[in-house]
Amino acid sequence: MGLVMKRRLLLFDIDGTLVLTRGAGREATKHAMREVFGDAGDIEGHTFGGKTDWTTLLELLTPRGVAPADIERHLPRYAATMGRHLAQIIDGFPVIPCPHADDVVAALRGRADLHFGIVTGNVQPAASIKLRAAGFDPAWFPVGAHGDEAVERDSLPPLA
């Protein structure tokens, strides 16, 4: 009987861990929200860190009278629209890998005992676009959980 190698799952966040988008995400979010919901709330003053896109939508739109059930119902359309807007504008922003992130990923990619994944507050289409813009192949991260799969960020790791 052969030896079975135990592999560990190493989950990465995107914004501030792997990638610095320098405003591209906020700009695309604003356009996608206006297209899908007709309003972007107080997006310029909003803090995105540590939140899922779903939470961001709830925080910005429920004070404007959009029901949480309507936000949830429109999440698939929002995710696709967000991806489209981000793809259209991202080349106009100085997107870069976070310091040393590309070196760390390159060094660890060759290890047979590790399996990579993504846990991010971004909706899936935006996650892939941000990764590519900073030079990371989304295929390097074959598992993951995204910001349109749960309201609370802490709920994402078990989904990956």
Backbone hydrogen bonds, N-H to C=O, Kabsch-Sander energy under -0.5 kcal/mol:
donor,donor_aa,acceptor,acceptor_aa,energy
5,M,3,L,-0.6
6,K,4,V,-0.5
7,R,5,M,-0.5
8,R,113,D,-3.2
10,L,8,R,-0.6
10,L,115,H,-3.0
11,L,9,L,-0.6
12,F,117,G,-2.5
16,G,19,V,-2.9
17,T,14,I,-1.5
18,L,14,I,-2.3
19,V,14,I,-2.7
20,L,96,I,-2.9
21,T,19,V,-0.5
24,A,21,T,-1.4
27,E,23,G,-2.1
28,A,24,A,-2.4
29,T,25,G,-2.6
30,K,26,R,-2.4
31,H,27,E,-1.9
32,A,28,A,-2.7
33,M,29,T,-2.9
34,R,30,K,-2.1
35,E,31,H,-2.1
36,V,32,A,-2.7
37,F,33,M,-2.9
38,G,33,M,-0.8
38,G,34,R,-0.9
39,D,33,M,-0.9
43,I,41,G,-1.2
45,G,42,D,-0.8
46,H,43,I,-1.0
48,F,46,H,-0.6
51,K,48,F,-1.6
52,T,151,V,-0.6
53,D,121,G,-2.9
54,W,147,G,-1.6
56,T,52,T,-2.3
57,L,53,D,-2.5
58,L,54,W,-2.2
59,E,55,T,-3.0
60,L,56,T,-2.3
61,L,57,L,-2.6
62,T,58,L,-1.9
64,R,61,L,-1.0
65,G,62,T,-1.8
66,V,61,L,-2.1
67,A,65,G,-0.5
70,D,67,A,-0.7
71,I,67,A,-2.0
72,E,68,P,-2.6
73,R,69,A,-2.2
74,H,70,D,-1.7
75,L,72,E,-1.1
78,Y,74,H,-2.9
79,A,75,L,-3.0
80,A,76,P,-2.0
81,T,77,R,-2.5
82,M,78,Y,-3.3
83,G,79,A,-2.3
84,R,80,A,-2.1
85,H,81,T,-2.6
86,L,82,M,-2.8
87,A,83,G,-2.5
88,Q,84,R,-1.6
89,I,85,H,-1.5
90,I,86,L,-2.4
92,G,89,I,-2.3
93,F,90,I,-1.8
95,V,93,F,-2.2
96,I,20,L,-2.0
98,C,18,L,-2.1
101,A,98,C,-2.1
102,D,98,C,-0.6
104,V,100,H,-2.5
105,V,101,A,-2.6
106,A,102,D,-2.3
107,A,103,D,-2.4
108,L,104,V,-2.2
109,R,105,V,-2.1
110,G,106,A,-0.6
111,R,108,L,-1.7
114,L,111,R,-1.3
115,H,8,R,-2.8
117,G,10,L,-2.0
118,I,143,V,-2.0
119,V,12,F,-2.7
120,T,145,A,-2.1
127,A,123,V,-2.1
128,S,124,Q,-2.1
129,I,125,P,-1.7
130,K,126,A,-2.6
131,L,127,A,-2.4
132,R,128,S,-2.4
133,A,129,I,-2.3
134,A,130,K,-1.3
134,A,131,L,-0.6
135,G,132,R,-1.7
136,F,131,L,-2.7
140,W,137,D,-2.4
141,F,138,P,-1.7
143,V,116,F,-0.9
145,A,118,I,-2.1
147,G,122,N,-3.0
149,E,146,H,-2.2
155,S,152,E,-1.5
156,L,153,R,-1.9
159,L,155,S,-0.6
159,L,156,L,-1.2
160,A,156,L,-1.2
160,A,157,P,-0.8
